[in-house]
Amino acid sequence: MTDLAFPEFRPGEVWLVGAGPGDPRLLTLMALHALRSGDVIVHDELIDKRVLSLAAPGTAIQGAGKRGGTPSPHQSDINEHLIALAREGRKVVRLKGGDPFVFGRGGEEAQALAHAGIRFRVVPGITSGLAAAALAGIPATTRETNHAVILATGHRALDETSVRDWEAMARTGQPIILYMAMSNLARIAEVFLGAGLAADTPVAIIASATYAEERLLETELGRAAQDARDNGIGAPAIVAVGSVVGVRRHLLHALLQGEA
Ligand SMILES: C[S@@+](CC[C@H](N)C(=O)[O-])C[C@H]1O[C@@H](n2cnc3c(N)ncnc32)[C@H](O)[C@@H]1O
């Protein structure tokens, strides 16, 4: 590990860094290098304090979260802020939960930076959908169960067009990993059922994966939204739907989880 060479973080650069699902031990070495060599960190809401504490002493730490339900800066303001910091010659870490290019608006930020002529680097992170499932003993794929896996965001209310997309996803029969789906879960489940998925299709809901307050609920498609409500499980959460969820029960007796 000591032989690894890391790129120099130059003034005026922006690094779009994935922080993984939360637990700092799941950061990449590149992300750690970025945290230790940037001089300002602009971070999303869903960033574990333990990750921020890895920044070098004296690093400016600024929150720029976008989170449903709470007042948050416009994306264009965040883009402008990143550009302004870079033009001041700062070494800017744009720290985002999971992977910066998976439902995190990192793609939009990269486009804004490129358009402004700001040099940037992308440091991928472990996306929460795959991490939360894996840590719970749900493989994204096994040869017996599936040959594809769908990552989807459920944060938009379903309209006529999106209903057709959701139905099409369900008809593939492949597992679907939902981000930001808790407030629309009842409707999404209804559409999946209407598209032919069985009411007993296995579902796992994993909230706050890798945080002390992590919750996991195993349920079935037909009652997932009700079960989540009854158990007080809400965002941030990942909802895994499909046959791979059923693999978990064959692994649990030997699976090491948490601190053990
Ligand atoms: C704006 S999206 C960002 C996704 C992120 N870029 C990624 O790759 O994981 C935020 C959503 O990710 C999911 N999420 C992020 N961290 C999570 C965690 N620790 N446990 C469960 N879900 C999480 C939730 O669905 C949350 O609403």
Ligand as a Chemical Component Dictionary entry (heavy atoms), coordinates in Angstrom:
data_LIG
# 
_chem_comp.id                   LIG 
_chem_comp.type                 NON-POLYMER 
_chem_comp.pdbx_formal_charge   0 
_chem_comp.three_letter_code    LIG 
# 
loop_
_chem_comp_atom.comp_id 
_chem_comp_atom.atom_id 
_chem_comp_atom.alt_atom_id 
_chem_comp_atom.type_symbol 
_chem_comp_atom.charge 
_chem_comp_atom.model_Cartn_x 
_chem_comp_atom.model_Cartn_y 
_chem_comp_atom.model_Cartn_z 
_chem_comp_atom.pdbx_ordinal 
LIG C1  C1  C 0  -29.493 11.492 -3.573 1  
LIG S1  S1  S 1  -29.392 9.755  -3.472 2  
LIG C2  C2  C 0  -27.651 9.587  -3.558 3  
LIG C3  C3  C 0  -27.203 8.192  -3.869 4  
LIG C4  C4  C 0  -25.696 8.055  -3.809 5  
LIG N1  N1  N 0  -25.050 8.840  -4.830 6  
LIG C5  C5  C 0  -25.252 6.611  -3.912 7  
LIG O1  O1  O 0  -24.582 6.243  -4.883 8  
LIG O2  O2  O -1 -25.537 5.860  -2.978 9  
LIG C6  C6  C 0  -29.756 9.488  -1.770 10 
LIG C7  C7  C 0  -30.421 8.142  -1.525 11 
LIG O3  O3  O 0  -29.442 7.122  -1.485 12 
LIG C8  C8  C 0  -29.860 6.124  -0.583 13 
LIG N2  N2  N 0  -28.877 6.047  0.517  14 
LIG C9  C9  C 0  -27.753 6.754  0.644  15 
LIG N3  N3  N 0  -27.054 6.366  1.727  16 
LIG C10 C10 C 0  -27.774 5.373  2.296  17 
LIG C11 C11 C 0  -27.584 4.546  3.440  18 
LIG N4  N4  N 0  -26.505 4.656  4.229  19 
LIG N5  N5  N 0  -28.531 3.617  3.712  20 
LIG C12 C12 C 0  -29.609 3.470  2.926  21 
LIG N6  N6  N 0  -29.845 4.220  1.843  22 
LIG C13 C13 C 0  -28.934 5.157  1.526  23 
LIG C14 C14 C 0  -31.241 6.523  -0.071 24 
LIG O4  O4  O 0  -32.199 5.963  -0.958 25 
LIG C15 C15 C 0  -31.161 8.023  -0.225 26 
LIG O5  O5  O 0  -32.452 8.591  -0.262 27 
# 
loop_
_chem_comp_bond.comp_id 
_chem_comp_bond.atom_id_1 
_chem_comp_bond.atom_id_2 
_chem_comp_bond.value_order 
_chem_comp_bond.pdbx_ordinal 
LIG C1  S1  SING 1  
LIG S1  C2  SING 2  
LIG S1  C6  SING 3  
LIG C2  C3  SING 4  
LIG C3  C4  SING 5  
LIG C4  N1  SING 6  
LIG C4  C5  SING 7  
LIG C5  O1  DOUB 8  
LIG C5  O2  SING 9  
LIG C6  C7  SING 10 
LIG C7  O3  SING 11 
LIG C7  C15 SING 12 
LIG O3  C8  SING 13 
LIG C8  N2  SING 14 
LIG C8  C14 SING 15 
LIG N2  C9  SING 16 
LIG N2  C13 SING 17 
LIG C9  N3  DOUB 18 
LIG N3  C10 SING 19 
LIG C10 C11 SING 20 
LIG C10 C13 DOUB 21 
LIG C11 N4  SING 22 
LIG C11 N5  DOUB 23 
LIG N5  C12 SING 24 
LIG C12 N6  DOUB 25 
LIG N6  C13 SING 26 
LIG C14 O4  SING 27 
LIG C14 C15 SING 28 
LIG C15 O5  SING 29 
# 
